[in-house]
């Protein structure tokens, strides 16, 4: 079994791969014969190079997993991979109890992951079933200028009812994104975005990834009881999501002990960067949307900052079994809607206030004097189409987290990685517990 230490120090294969990456970077920093800059060279060669045969899942790459989402299907026509995106309004559930009318693709918010292989020729049809014009921008992808998808600048916007065709050959591999580039403030705030994964044509020999997850980070303003997100919000977002889900609506990342894991983060939040922290592990940041990071430049970390408009790929070996938290470390980004506009009641002594108010409002109870966790724990009723500030019942107590929070579930014996294995069963004696008096006395702890 590969250990975390082995994963960090690397093997001969990783070293060889690093040498290749460094050599590629050196070549990339030189002008090619046509006078193009380093990015064109690094993207896989001259733009007139013929496309490669279409890459096939299972043969040329291991498909990614978009927890709670889907991968965009394609068909091959005369050697070209053909995809179809349909922009439309739909009702989307962020978490049990909270839904809103959003804008998405192919019946999903966010849109399905578009997956291909470096050298693939792709043709993407975009049908607009919205009431407003739209476009699609292929964020971070090298392609002809007229395919870049900026309304008014590189194309006429796609009118309601129209279908447009985009076509290019992928000259790079990595993690990218797609989103509307027409009336961005409205259309992205309503959900028109998705992820793109392009696999290398020739992966490093002997290198494998067992679980390849795709996560998009985003933020929303949904007033309590509202039917739609508010696209005019500029700073005060109250629903923070991973793949358009807020905890407890997020799906777990399920792995078998010993799996090599890659997690691809994309951030199309309106205003915020997100420091994503993984418990129980350190990892290496191996790529940005600008390309792979040479092995010698990678460093171990436990938190990766994903800037707005950028992607980051991390890798590690899942050698520690358990249920490990993965979340944004900005404290207000692990909260949900109901606590967002609540007054600060911390430390308030309510005295006889509850008794007096109940004469007007039966069952009234002052909340927040000791923090916000009690609102979720007590299961108090909330207004229609809204959710409490924090999370869900866990295996021990109520999990007082919400928003950008999900669980990495690593198991030593796992028959099916695509099924939630339930809560981790800890070996005896491995769970923090209430200290006994004899233990305190033995260790000289005085209370």
BAVOZA-107926 format. One record per residue (C-alpha): x, y, z. Coordinates in steps of 0.1 Angstrom, whole numbers, plus 5000, padded with zeros to 4 digits. Layout:
BEGIN
{xx->X	yy->Y	zz->Z}
...
***
This chain:
BEGIN
{xx->5000	yy->5000	zz->5000}
{xx->5013	yy->5035	zz->4991}
{xx->5016	yy->5057	zz->5022}
{xx->5012	yy->5094	zz->5025}
{xx->5049	yy->5098	zz->5030}
{xx->5056	yy->5078	zz->4998}
{xx->5031	yy->5099	zz->4979}
{xx->5048	yy->5131	zz->4990}
{xx->5084	yy->5121	zz->4985}
{xx->5074	yy->5104	zz->4952}
{xx->5088	yy->5075	zz->4933}
{xx->5111	yy->5070	zz->4904}
{xx->5081	yy->5072	zz->4882}
{xx->5071	yy->5106	zz->4897}
{xx->5107	yy->5118	zz->4893}
{xx->5108	yy->5108	zz->4857}
{xx->5074	yy->5125	zz->4852}
{xx->5088	yy->5156	zz->4869}
{xx->5118	yy->5157	zz->4845}
{xx->5095	yy->5155	zz->4816}
{xx->5074	yy->5183	zz->4830}
{xx->5105	yy->5205	zz->4835}
{xx->5117	yy->5198	zz->4800}
{xx->5083	yy->5207	zz->4787}
{xx->5083	yy->5239	zz->4807}
{xx->5118	yy->5248	zz->4794}
{xx->5105	yy->5243	zz->4758}
{xx->5074	yy->5263	zz->4766}
{xx->5094	yy->5293	zz->4776}
{xx->5110	yy->5296	zz->4742}
{xx->5094	yy->5310	zz->4711}
{xx->5086	yy->5284	zz->4685}
{xx->5095	yy->5287	zz->4648}
{xx->5064	yy->5307	zz->4640}
{xx->5071	yy->5333	zz->4667}
{xx->5043	yy->5322	zz->4690}
{xx->5048	yy->5328	zz->4727}
{xx->5052	yy->5301	zz->4753}
{xx->5015	yy->5295	zz->4759}
{xx->5009	yy->5283	zz->4724}
{xx->5039	yy->5259	zz->4725}
{xx->5028	yy->5246	zz->4759}
{xx->4993	yy->5241	zz->4747}
{xx->5004	yy->5212	zz->4725}
{xx->5018	yy->5225	zz->4693}
{xx->5008	yy->5247	zz->4663}
{xx->4971	yy->5253	zz->4660}
{xx->4970	yy->5238	zz->4625}
{xx->4981	yy->5204	zz->4638}
{xx->4955	yy->5178	zz->4628}
{xx->4932	yy->5165	zz->4656}
{xx->4939	yy->5131	zz->4671}
{xx->4915	yy->5101	zz->4670}
{xx->4887	yy->5107	zz->4696}
{xx->4898	yy->5096	zz->4731}
{xx->4877	yy->5068	zz->4746}
{xx->4867	yy->5065	zz->4783}
{xx->4881	yy->5034	zz->4799}
{xx->4907	yy->5031	zz->4771}
{xx->4924	yy->5065	zz->4770}
{xx->4914	yy->5079	zz->4803}
{xx->4895	yy->5071	zz->4835}
{xx->4864	yy->5092	zz->4837}
{xx->4860	yy->5118	zz->4864}
{xx->4833	yy->5118	zz->4891}
{xx->4812	yy->5149	zz->4897}
{xx->4796	yy->5143	zz->4931}
{xx->4759	yy->5152	zz->4929}
{xx->4763	yy->5160	zz->4892}
{xx->4768	yy->5144	zz->4859}
{xx->4791	yy->5141	zz->4829}
{xx->4779	yy->5155	zz->4795}
{xx->4773	yy->5127	zz->4770}
{xx->4788	yy->5128	zz->4735}
{xx->4786	yy->5110	zz->4702}
{xx->4814	yy->5107	zz->4676}
{xx->4805	yy->5119	zz->4641}
{xx->4833	yy->5116	zz->4614}
{xx->4860	yy->5117	zz->4641}
{xx->4846	yy->5147	zz->4660}
{xx->4831	yy->5145	zz->4695}
{xx->4797	yy->5161	zz->4694}
{xx->4782	yy->5176	zz->4726}
{xx->4749	yy->5194	zz->4732}
{xx->4742	yy->5220	zz->4759}
{xx->4707	yy->5233	zz->4765}
{xx->4704	yy->5265	zz->4786}
{xx->4671	yy->5266	zz->4805}
{xx->4653	yy->5276	zz->4837}
{xx->4647	yy->5249	zz->4862}
{xx->4639	yy->5243	zz->4898}
{xx->4670	yy->5233	zz->4917}
{xx->4673	yy->5219	zz->4953}
{xx->4704	yy->5232	zz->4972}
{xx->4696	yy->5212	zz->5003}
{xx->4665	yy->5194	zz->5016}
{xx->4641	yy->5223	zz->5023}
{xx->4657	yy->5249	zz->5000}
{xx->4649	yy->5251	zz->4963}
{xx->4649	yy->5279	zz->4938}
{xx->4643	yy->5286	zz->4902}
{xx->4677	yy->5288	zz->4886}
{xx->4693	yy->5288	zz->4852}
{xx->4713	yy->5258	zz->4842}
{xx->4722	yy->5234	zz->4814}
{xx->4706	yy->5201	zz->4805}
{xx->4683	yy->5201	zz->4835}
{xx->4711	yy->5206	zz->4860}
{xx->4727	yy->5233	zz->4881}
{xx->4755	yy->5235	zz->4876}
{xx->4758	yy->5221	zz->4841}
{xx->4773	yy->5187	zz->4835}
{xx->4811	yy->5182	zz->4832}
{xx->4824	yy->5183	zz->4797}
{xx->4852	yy->5157	zz->4795}
{xx->4876	yy->5151	zz->4766}
{xx->4912	yy->5142	zz->4757}
{xx->4940	yy->5164	zz->4745}
{xx->4940	yy->5164	zz->4707}
{xx->4902	yy->5157	zz->4705}
{xx->4882	yy->5177	zz->4679}
{xx->4850	yy->5188	zz->4696}
{xx->4818	yy->5203	zz->4684}
{xx->4795	yy->5218	zz->4710}
{xx->4759	yy->5228	zz->4701}
{xx->4743	yy->5253	zz->4725}
{xx->4705	yy->5257	zz->4725}
{xx->4690	yy->5287	zz->4743}
{xx->4657	yy->5279	zz->4760}
{xx->4659	yy->5310	zz->4783}
{xx->4639	yy->5342	zz->4778}
{xx->4671	yy->5362	zz->4773}
{xx->4701	yy->5360	zz->4749}
{xx->4732	yy->5341	zz->4761}
{xx->4766	yy->5328	zz->4751}
{xx->4791	yy->5302	zz->4764}
{xx->4827	yy->5311	zz->4771}
{xx->4852	yy->5282	zz->4774}
{xx->4872	yy->5295	zz->4804}
{xx->4910	yy->5289	zz->4801}
{xx->4908	yy->5269	zz->4768}
{xx->4930	yy->5277	zz->4738}
{xx->4907	yy->5280	zz->4708}
{xx->4901	yy->5303	zz->4677}
{xx->4890	yy->5338	zz->4687}
{xx->4856	yy->5334	zz->4671}
{xx->4848	yy->5304	zz->4694}
{xx->4857	yy->5323	zz->4726}
{xx->4820	yy->5330	zz->4734}
{xx->4821	yy->5367	zz->4745}
{xx->4787	yy->5383	zz->4735}
{xx->4792	yy->5413	zz->4712}
{xx->4829	yy->5410	zz->4710}
{xx->4836	yy->5376	zz->4694}
{xx->4801	yy->5366	zz->4684}
{xx->4765	yy->5376	zz->4682}
{xx->4746	yy->5365	zz->4713}
{xx->4724	yy->5334	zz->4710}
{xx->4688	yy->5346	zz->4710}
{xx->4661	yy->5327	zz->4727}
{xx->4652	yy->5296	zz->4706}
{xx->4684	yy->5296	zz->4686}
{xx->4711	yy->5269	zz->4686}
{xx->4748	yy->5279	zz->4679}
{xx->4777	yy->5257	zz->4671}
{xx->4812	yy->5260	zz->4687}
{xx->4841	yy->5239	zz->4674}
{xx->4878	yy->5235	zz->4682}
{xx->4906	yy->5211	zz->4688}
{xx->4918	yy->5207	zz->4724}
{xx->4956	yy->5217	zz->4724}
{xx->4961	yy->5214	zz->4761}
{xx->4951	yy->5192	zz->4791}
{xx->4939	yy->5202	zz->4825}
{xx->4909	yy->5215	zz->4845}
{xx->4889	yy->5244	zz->4830}
{xx->4854	yy->5258	zz->4832}
{xx->4825	yy->5271	zz->4810}
{xx->4800	yy->5298	zz->4817}
{xx->4778	yy->5325	zz->4801}
{xx->4797	yy->5356	zz->4789}
{xx->4765	yy->5376	zz->4782}
{xx->4751	yy->5397	zz->4811}
{xx->4775	yy->5378	zz->4834}
{xx->4763	yy->5393	zz->4866}
{xx->4728	yy->5379	zz->4861}
{xx->4735	yy->5347	zz->4842}
{xx->4763	yy->5334	zz->4863}
{xx->4745	yy->5344	zz->4895}
{xx->4716	yy->5323	zz->4883}
{xx->4738	yy->5292	zz->4877}
{xx->4750	yy->5292	zz->4841}
{xx->4783	yy->5275	zz->4846}
{xx->4800	yy->5241	zz->4845}
{xx->4834	yy->5223	zz->4846}
{xx->4857	yy->5211	zz->4817}
{xx->4882	yy->5182	zz->4822}
{xx->4907	yy->5175	zz->4794}
{xx->4929	yy->5144	zz->4800}
{xx->4965	yy->5141	zz->4786}
{xx->4968	yy->5122	zz->4753}
{xx->4999	yy->5104	zz->4767}
{xx->4998	yy->5101	zz->4805}
{xx->5030	yy->5095	zz->4824}
{xx->5039	yy->5058	zz->4822}
{xx->5027	yy->5038	zz->4852}
{xx->5009	yy->5068	zz->4867}
{xx->4973	yy->5063	zz->4877}
{xx->4946	yy->5080	zz->4897}
{xx->4919	yy->5058	zz->4912}
{xx->4894	yy->5086	zz->4921}
{xx->4892	yy->5118	zz->4901}
{xx->4866	yy->5142	zz->4916}
{xx->4854	yy->5175	zz->4901}
{xx->4840	yy->5202	zz->4924}
{xx->4827	yy->5236	zz->4915}
{xx->4826	yy->5263	zz->4941}
{xx->4799	yy->5290	zz->4939}
{xx->4779	yy->5314	zz->4960}
{xx->4743	yy->5326	zz->4959}
{xx->4720	yy->5352	zz->4974}
{xx->4686	yy->5336	zz->4982}
{xx->4665	yy->5356	zz->5006}
{xx->4644	yy->5335	zz->5030}
{xx->4613	yy->5322	zz->5012}
{xx->4624	yy->5337	zz->4978}
{xx->4616	yy->5317	zz->4946}
{xx->4648	yy->5328	zz->4927}
{xx->4684	yy->5338	zz->4935}
{xx->4691	yy->5376	zz->4936}
{xx->4716	yy->5383	zz->4909}
{xx->4720	yy->5420	zz->4920}
{xx->4738	yy->5410	zz->4952}
{xx->4774	yy->5422	zz->4953}
{xx->4788	yy->5411	zz->4987}
{xx->4763	yy->5395	zz->5011}
{xx->4759	yy->5359	zz->4999}
{xx->4740	yy->5335	zz->5021}
{xx->4742	yy->5301	zz->5003}
{xx->4777	yy->5287	zz->4996}
{xx->4778	yy->5256	zz->4975}
{xx->4800	yy->5227	zz->4963}
{xx->4785	yy->5215	zz->4929}
{xx->4755	yy->5237	zz->4936}
{xx->4747	yy->5219	zz->4969}
{xx->4750	yy->5232	zz->5005}
{xx->4756	yy->5208	zz->5034}
{xx->4737	yy->5187	zz->5043}
{xx->4728	yy->5184	zz->5006}
{xx->4764	yy->5177	zz->4995}
{xx->4774	yy->5142	zz->4983}
{xx->4803	yy->5124	zz->5000}
{xx->4836	yy->5117	zz->4983}
{xx->4839	yy->5079	zz->4987}
{xx->4874	yy->5062	zz->4984}
{xx->4890	yy->5029	zz->4992}
{xx->4920	yy->5029	zz->5015}
{xx->4951	yy->5031	zz->4993}
{xx->4934	yy->5050	zz->4964}
{xx->4953	yy->5077	zz->4947}
{xx->4929	yy->5107	zz->4947}
{xx->4927	yy->5138	zz->4926}
{xx->4903	yy->5166	zz->4934}
{xx->4898	yy->5193	zz->4908}
{xx->4884	yy->5226	zz->4922}
{xx->4869	yy->5253	zz->4900}
{xx->4857	yy->5286	zz->4915}
{xx->4832	yy->5308	zz->4897}
{xx->4820	yy->5326	zz->4928}
{xx->4809	yy->5361	zz->4923}
{xx->4832	yy->5378	zz->4948}
{xx->4851	yy->5354	zz->4970}
{xx->4882	yy->5332	zz->4970}
{xx->4879	yy->5300	zz->4989}
{xx->4906	yy->5284	zz->5011}
{xx->4896	yy->5247	zz->5010}
{xx->4908	yy->5226	zz->5039}
{xx->4910	yy->5188	zz->5040}
{xx->4911	yy->5171	zz->5074}
{xx->4934	yy->5142	zz->5081}
{xx->4957	yy->5146	zz->5051}
{xx->4982	yy->5167	zz->5034}
{xx->4983	yy->5169	zz->4997}
{xx->5001	yy->5185	zz->4968}
{xx->4987	yy->5212	zz->4945}
{xx->4996	yy->5196	zz->4911}
{xx->4980	yy->5219	zz->4886}
{xx->4962	yy->5252	zz->4879}
{xx->4941	yy->5261	zz->4849}
{xx->4974	yy->5274	zz->4834}
{xx->4988	yy->5239	zz->4834}
{xx->5007	yy->5213	zz->4854}
{xx->5031	yy->5224	zz->4881}
{xx->5065	yy->5208	zz->4879}
{xx->5070	yy->5181	zz->4906}
{xx->5099	yy->5200	zz->4921}
{xx->5077	yy->5231	zz->4925}
{xx->5049	yy->5213	zz->4943}
{xx->5047	yy->5215	zz->4980}
{xx->5027	yy->5197	zz->5007}
{xx->4998	yy->5216	zz->5021}
{xx->4965	yy->5210	zz->5040}
{xx->4946	yy->5240	zz->5026}
{xx->4944	yy->5252	zz->4990}
{xx->4933	yy->5287	zz->4981}
{xx->4911	yy->5286	zz->4950}
{xx->4908	yy->5322	zz->4936}
{xx->4878	yy->5335	zz->4918}
{xx->4879	yy->5325	zz->4882}
{xx->4906	yy->5298	zz->4887}
{xx->4910	yy->5261	zz->4891}
{xx->4933	yy->5241	zz->4913}
{xx->4940	yy->5203	zz->4913}
{xx->4952	yy->5185	zz->4944}
{xx->4964	yy->5149	zz->4948}
{xx->4970	yy->5126	zz->4978}
{xx->4968	yy->5089	zz->4987}
{xx->4938	yy->5080	zz->5008}
{xx->4957	yy->5059	zz->5034}
{xx->4938	yy->5071	zz->5066}
{xx->4903	yy->5055	zz->5070}
{xx->4875	yy->5076	zz->5085}
{xx->4851	yy->5103	zz->5077}
{xx->4872	yy->5134	zz->5070}
{xx->4858	yy->5169	zz->5067}
{xx->4865	yy->5190	zz->5035}
{xx->4853	yy->5226	zz->5037}
{xx->4860	yy->5262	zz->5030}
{xx->4878	yy->5278	zz->5060}
{xx->4861	yy->5311	zz->5057}
{xx->4838	yy->5307	zz->5087}
{xx->4808	yy->5323	zz->5072}
{xx->4811	yy->5300	zz->5042}
{xx->4802	yy->5270	zz->5063}
{xx->4768	yy->5285	zz->5073}
{xx->4735	yy->5284	zz->5056}
{xx->4706	yy->5308	zz->5050}
{xx->4687	yy->5311	zz->5082}
{xx->4715	yy->5325	zz->5104}
{xx->4726	yy->5350	zz->5078}
{xx->4706	yy->5381	zz->5089}
{xx->4701	yy->5371	zz->5125}
{xx->4709	yy->5397	zz->5152}
{xx->4739	yy->5391	zz->5174}
{xx->4724	yy->5377	zz->5206}
{xx->4756	yy->5362	zz->5220}
{xx->4758	yy->5366	zz->5258}
{xx->4723	yy->5382	zz->5260}
{xx->4704	yy->5374	zz->5293}
{xx->4668	yy->5370	zz->5282}
{xx->4654	yy->5370	zz->5317}
{xx->4616	yy->5371	zz->5315}
{xx->4615	yy->5381	zz->5279}
{xx->4604	yy->5347	zz->5266}
{xx->4576	yy->5345	zz->5291}
{xx->4563	yy->5380	zz->5281}
{xx->4566	yy->5375	zz->5243}
{xx->4547	yy->5342	zz->5245}
{xx->4516	yy->5360	zz->5254}
{xx->4517	yy->5374	zz->5219}
{xx->4536	yy->5346	zz->5201}
{xx->4530	yy->5312	zz->5215}
{xx->4561	yy->5289	zz->5218}
{xx->4585	yy->5319	zz->5212}
{xx->4621	yy->5312	zz->5223}
{xx->4651	yy->5335	zz->5223}
{xx->4679	yy->5319	zz->5204}
{xx->4716	yy->5326	zz->5199}
{xx->4727	yy->5335	zz->5234}
{xx->4753	yy->5307	zz->5233}
{xx->4759	yy->5306	zz->5195}
{xx->4738	yy->5294	zz->5166}
{xx->4742	yy->5256	zz->5168}
{xx->4711	yy->5251	zz->5190}
{xx->4688	yy->5262	zz->5162}
{xx->4696	yy->5231	zz->5141}
{xx->4699	yy->5208	zz->5170}
{xx->4665	yy->5216	zz->5184}
{xx->4648	yy->5211	zz->5150}
{xx->4629	yy->5243	zz->5153}
{xx->4605	yy->5252	zz->5125}
{xx->4618	yy->5275	zz->5098}
{xx->4599	yy->5296	zz->5072}
{xx->4589	yy->5279	zz->5040}
{xx->4617	yy->5273	zz->5015}
{xx->4645	yy->5280	zz->5039}
{xx->4670	yy->5260	zz->5059}
{xx->4687	yy->5264	zz->5093}
{xx->4721	yy->5280	zz->5096}
{xx->4739	yy->5247	zz->5103}
{xx->4738	yy->5212	zz->5091}
{xx->4725	yy->5178	zz->5100}
{xx->4725	yy->5150	zz->5125}
{xx->4758	yy->5131	zz->5125}
{xx->4768	yy->5097	zz->5141}
{xx->4776	yy->5113	zz->5175}
{xx->4758	yy->5147	zz->5177}
{xx->4744	yy->5174	zz->5154}
{xx->4770	yy->5185	zz->5128}
{xx->4771	yy->5223	zz->5132}
{xx->4783	yy->5231	zz->5097}
{xx->4766	yy->5241	zz->5065}
{xx->4774	yy->5256	zz->5031}
{xx->4807	yy->5246	zz->5016}
{xx->4811	yy->5214	zz->5037}
{xx->4813	yy->5178	zz->5026}
{xx->4828	yy->5145	zz->5038}
{xx->4857	yy->5124	zz->5024}
{xx->4848	yy->5088	zz->5033}
{xx->4878	yy->5064	zz->5032}
{xx->4872	yy->5027	zz->5040}
{xx->4896	yy->4998	zz->5041}
{xx->4871	yy->4974	zz->5027}
{xx->4848	yy->4988	zz->5000}
{xx->4828	yy->4967	zz->4976}
{xx->4814	yy->4997	zz->4956}
{xx->4830	yy->5032	zz->4955}
{xx->4798	yy->5046	zz->4940}
{xx->4777	yy->5039	zz->4970}
{xx->4777	yy->5059	zz->5003}
{xx->4791	yy->5034	zz->5029}
{xx->4774	yy->5052	zz->5058}
{xx->4792	yy->5066	zz->5089}
{xx->4826	yy->5053	zz->5098}
{xx->4827	yy->5026	zz->5125}
{xx->4857	yy->5036	zz->5147}
{xx->4879	yy->5009	zz->5163}
{xx->4874	yy->5006	zz->5200}
{xx->4894	yy->5032	zz->5220}
{xx->4900	yy->5055	zz->5191}
{xx->4872	yy->5081	zz->5197}
{xx->4877	yy->5112	zz->5220}
{xx->4854	yy->5107	zz->5250}
{xx->4846	yy->5122	zz->5284}
{xx->4875	yy->5119	zz->5308}
{xx->4870	yy->5097	zz->5339}
{xx->4879	yy->5110	zz->5374}
{xx->4906	yy->5083	zz->5378}
{xx->4922	yy->5095	zz->5345}
{xx->4923	yy->5131	zz->5357}
{xx->4938	yy->5120	zz->5390}
{xx->4964	yy->5099	zz->5374}
{xx->4976	yy->5127	zz->5351}
{xx->4975	yy->5155	zz->5377}
{xx->4946	yy->5174	zz->5361}
{xx->4927	yy->5196	zz->5387}
{xx->4893	yy->5210	zz->5378}
***
